[in-house]
């Protein structure tokens, strides 16, 4: 599965303003709610419930908040870049700058896990992460992800 199959260009946020975990999730949910036609507050609630089980801040400056919802038809992803970094309660205690948010239908566990694996896999590539961190806008981020996706 390619990331750009589920990440719409309008769901790429190149300069997150929030300074805390909930704020970042709320920002990242805005395009997802619009694309899915679902209430923003409901998506935030599902994602924050998941965060209470354990932080999705996987370390190395990365957060991958994710959750499953009964009333969405297909997997939707958003991307966000925080220039200043956010305390995302990451396992390494470092601030997170790069975020992929995933919302998947409740009955699509295989697809959900496959995409989580794909995203965490490409984010182990330090040059890719550096290119994302240095991107000036969402068009450049889209191109960087597209280039990485092409190698898959």
Number of C-alpha atoms within 10 A of each C-alpha: 11 16 19 14 11 16 21 17 16 15 24 22 21 22 16 21 17 16 14 13 19 16 15 22 24 18 18 27 26 18 22 25 20 13 14 16 11 14 13 18 13 13 22 21 15 15 24 20 12 16 19 9 8 12 18 21 25 19 18 19 22 25 28 23 24 21 21 20 18 9 12 16 11 15 21 22 25 24 25 25 27 21 15 13 19 24 16 27 20 20 13 11 14 18 20 25 23 24 24 21 24 24 24 21 18 16 11 13 11 9 15 19 11 11 18 18 12 15 16 15 10 15 18 12 11 11 10 15 19 11 14 24 16 12 18 12 14 20 15 15 23 21 14 16 19 14 12 14 17 10 7 10
